Amino acid sequence: MGKTLVVGAGGVSHAAVHKMAMNADIFTEITLASRTKSKCDAIAASVKERVGVEIKTAELDANDVAATVALIKETGAEILVNLALPYQDLVLMDACLEAGCHYLDTANYEPEDVAKFEYHWQWAYQDKFKEAGLTAILGSGFDPGVTSVFATWLKKHKLDTIRQIDVLDANGGDNGQAFATNFNPEINLREVLAEVRHWENGEWLTSPAMSTKVEFDFPGVGVKNMYQMYHEELESLSTHFPEIERARFWMTFGDAYIMHAKVLENVGMTRIDPVMHDGKEIIPIQFLKTLLPDPGDLGALTKGKACIGDIATGQAKDGSGEKTYYIYNICDHEECYAEVGSQAVSYTTGVPAMIGAAQLLKGNWKEPGVWNMEQLDPDDFMDMLNTQGLPWQVHELDGPVEF
């Protein structure tokens, strides 16, 4: 159905490319490119062994627009799936515009020198993509991504409006490491240690990182401490569903993770500005990344489950008044590893990236412009979650959350 160029060769890419190869009727030809071609070759070898599908590989500096344009034209790619770093979103969108290629990513753009997670840089491309007749789909991971589609599905089938929404992300997996992040350590720590923002009554309210903790009993995972954070889907959901009075994001962390993150921050290891070391300029958080375990190597070690979903309250479509629904997926780390060789955090991002790209290639989401997931029809995406390894459940709760 379509030729696809995937940029980036980390854990998420490993999962996404395996799932693309398992859907060869949609992804007729796959090219995987990154700065380190050997990483692409290793994923390609795994795909060949597990799925029996040949994929092409290439070396690419994603910051080089001309090189990306040349590779898009060489491969004949209809869509570029950006699974590289979010710092590279804009240059890859520029390349797609120049080459006439559709675009999809899993995380919003952020400047490398400022931990600022906002969509306005990418939303500014709306007219360019419309005029070019091209589609750009933003944030097709799980959170953001599936959590936004969950909200849209609730609005289409259960609720006329959403008054408040909480996105809850629990990882109950254990990898036996003293300290390790579930995805790229640099991006993970920038997110976790950023100032908390949430949307309430038409404005952004702020609080210090890790300052709001709530205990919650997650389906399939159990009771965990979750901390309020800022996450980019809060911006897009509050923009595209203007009736939302309150939108918050929560993620679980163990005490050991919190302790390590605080110590690393206190001693300056999470700084993102350059410092001089032994006569050379380094960025501490990038040096730290080289010391920490590679999340892509943790699949075989990780056991347990993850549960991610939304709790949304609003007016019911059937006129029965206000109702609250909890819609979520439970994902097993060991089952993910058995299927594609990835732990659940990579799987829950990589599979929705594949499904989002499939929606475009199938023609369901082929609308010129720049779109967040909640702006697009949810039904076929939700159906594919059920058939592609991320089945979901929805339950009515007794009332709104009390935390």
C-alpha positions, -999 to 999 in steps of 0.1 A, spaced: 0 0 0 29 24 6 67 28 8 78 40 42 110 57 55 116 53 92 142 76 107 158 66 140 170 32 153 163 31 190 140 9 210 108 25 197 120 21 161 128 -16 168 92 -22 178 76 -1 151 96 -16 122 89 -52 134 51 -44 135 53 -27 100 69 -58 86 41 -79 102 17 -57 81 34 -60 47 0 -55 29 1 -19 42 39 -13 44 50 -26 11 86 -14 13 104 -2 45 137 17 47 152 23 81 178 51 84 199 66 112 232 82 119 246 48 129 238 23 101 249 -7 122 219 -1 145 196 -2 115 213 -34 102 208 -51 136 170 -42 135 168 -54 99 184 -87 108 160 -92 137 130 -84 114 143 -109 89 147 -136 116 114 -130 133 91 -119 105 109 -131 73 107 -97 57 136 -78 41 139 -42 49 164 -17 35 188 3 57 207 36 52 230 60 70 214 94 75 221 126 95 186 136 103 197 172 107 208 174 71 177 184 52 193 179 17 204 144 26 169 135 39 153 149 8 177 128 -13 169 96 6 131 102 4 134 106 -34 157 76 -36 134 53 -17 102 67 -32 88 70 4 52 81 7 55 88 44 85 96 67 80 82 102 102 102 126 114 81 155 145 101 160 150 128 187 123 155 191 150 181 184 149 169 148 111 173 141 113 206 123 142 197 100 125 165 91 92 183 84 112 207 62 126 178 43 91 163 38 78 196 24 107 198 -1 105 162 -11 67 159 -13 64 133 15 38 129 43 51 131 79 45 114 113 62 116 147 56 105 182 67 135 203 65 172 198 94 194 189 116 209 216 147 230 213 178 211 223 190 239 246 157 245 264 134 219 280 102 234 265 75 210 253 52 230 231 34 224 198 35 260 184 66 254 164 50 225 145 15 241 144 31 269 125 36 245 96 -2 241 91 -4 263 60 27 249 44 15 213 46 -20 223 34 -6 242 4 17 213 -5 -12 188 -2 7 169 24 -3 155 58 17 158 90 5 137 120 19 148 154 24 126 185 14 91 173 28 73 203 9 62 233 10 93 254 7 115 234 -11 95 208 -34 67 219 -44 87 250 -56 115 226 -74 90 204 -90 75 235 -104 109 243 -118 114 208 -134 79 208 -151 88 241 -164 120 225 -176 102 195 -193 73 212 -199 81 249 -197 118 258 -210 149 241 -184 170 260 -153 163 282 -153 185 313 -122 171 328 -96 145 318 -67 129 336 -41 109 316 -26 81 338 6 63 329 18 34 351 48 12 344 49 -17 368 79 -33 351 110 -42 370 144 -46 351 166 -51 381 187 -21 375 196 4 402 186 33 380 174 31 344 150 51 323 123 34 302 131 55 271 159 78 259 175 89 292 181 125 280 144 130 269 131 111 300 149 132 325 142 165 308 105 157 310 105 144 346 124 173 361 105 200 342 82 224 360 47 209 362 19 225 343 -18 216 341 -48 232 325 -76 245 348 -104 270 342 -88 285 311 -52 289 323 -20 270 330 -13 264 367 23 255 377 39 236 405 74 222 412 85 189 396 75 159 417 56 180 442 22 163 438 19 126 445 -12 104 446 -17 67 453 -37 49 426 -47 13 420 -40 6 384 -57 -23 366 -32 -51 360 -5 -33 378 -17 -26 413 -13 3 437 14 28 427 25 63 435 18 86 406 32 121 402 17 150 384 38 161 353 34 182 323 30 163 290 23 177 256 -11 162 250 -24 186 277 -17 215 253 -33 199 223 -64 184 241 -72 217 258 -68 235 225 -89 212 204 -115 204 231 -121 239 244 -148 228 267 -122 210 290 -121 227 324 -92 207 337 -66 185 321 -38 167 340 -11 141 334 2 116 359 31 90 357 43 64 382 78 64 397 93 42 424 111 58 454 145 47 440 139 65 407 129 97 425 159 96 447 183 91 419 167 117 397 168 143 425 205 135 433 215 137 397 197 171 394 213 184 426 248 176 415 243 191 380 243 159 359 209 168 343 220 202 331 214 208 294 238 237 290 274 232 280 301 231 307 339 228 304 355 195 315 392 188 311 395 215 285 365 202 265 329 214 263 303 188 273 266 188 281 262 169 314 229 152 306 243 138 273 273 125 292 250 109 317 231 92 289 263 74 280 266 60 315 230 48 319 216 15 306 203 17 270 165 13 273 167 -8 241 188 -34 259 164 -38 288 137 -59 271 150 -93 281 154 -81 317 120 -64 322 91 -82 338 57 -69 348 29 -48 332 21 -13 322 -13 4 322 -19 37 304 -52 54 298 -76 83 304 -103 90 330 -127 115 315 -159 131 328 -185 149 307 -221 150 296 -233 116 283 -246 113 248 -277 95 259 -289 125 279 -285 107 312 -263 135 328 -227 136 336 -207 103 334 -171 93 340 -152 67 319 -119 50 324 -104 38 291 -70 20 291 -47 -6 279 -27 -32 299 6 -43 283 29 -71 294 66 -65 291 75 -102 286 48 -107 260 61 -76 241 97 -90 242 85 -124 230 68 -109 200 92 -82 188 122 -82 212 112 -49 229 100 -40 264 65 -26 268 75 11 269 91 8 234 62 -14 222 35 10 234 51 38 215 62 18 184 29 1 177 8 33 177 35 49 154 29 20 130 -9 23 133 -9 60 127 12 56 96 -12 28 85 -41 52 89 -24 76 64 -14 49 40 -49 34 41 -63 69 33 -82 74 65 -61 103 77 -49 117 44 -60 152 50 -35 180 40 -23 200 70 -8 194 104 -29 174 128 -28 161 164 -43 127 170 -75 139 187 -85 158 155 -87 126 135 -114 99 133 -106 73 159 -125 42 149 -101 23 126 -71 33 148 -90 18 178 -98 -13 159 -61 -18 149 -51 -14 186 -72 -45 193 -57 -65 165 -21 -53 167 -12 -61 204 -27 -32 224 -62 -42 233 -82 -16 252 -110 -16 278 -135 11 288 -155 11 321 -179 35 336 -169 48 370 -191 58 399 -181 95 395 -153 119 388 -118 113 402 -114 127 437 -77 135 436 
